[in-house]
Amino acid sequence: MPVTARLSQNFYERFGDDIANELVNWFNMVDDTYRTQLRELNELNFARFDAKIEERFAKSDARWEARFSSFEADVSLKLVAMETTIHREFSLQMRWMLGVWLVQAGAIIGILLTVLRNP
């Protein structure tokens, strides 16, 4: 929105309307030129700023992705180790339970044989 330059009445009286209006038009053209250049410069600076922000976000995303990948790999290794430990402990527990069942079965069979032989 251009601001129209206005000159004093004394200026118009001394130099005339034609020269004063020409000078006002020239000021307005210069003002429009500077505004256009300023707008273009601001757009260029914003584009550079936007590109830097995008680059920084991309780097940040890459770092977070690397961190999450590392975390995921660590968790995966720990889960595999925990799963191996659980299987090992389960097989050890099953061996002990089988041993206890065999001892109990032997004791029960021994008691039954003793009771059946001595009526």
Buried (B, 14 or more C-beta within 10 A) or exposed (E): EEEEEEBEEEBBEEBEEEEBEEBBEEBBEEBEEEEEEEEEEEEEEEEEEEEEEEEEEEEEEEEEEEEEEEEEEEEEEEEEEEEEEEEEEEEEEEEEEEEEEEEEEEEEEEEEEEEEEEE
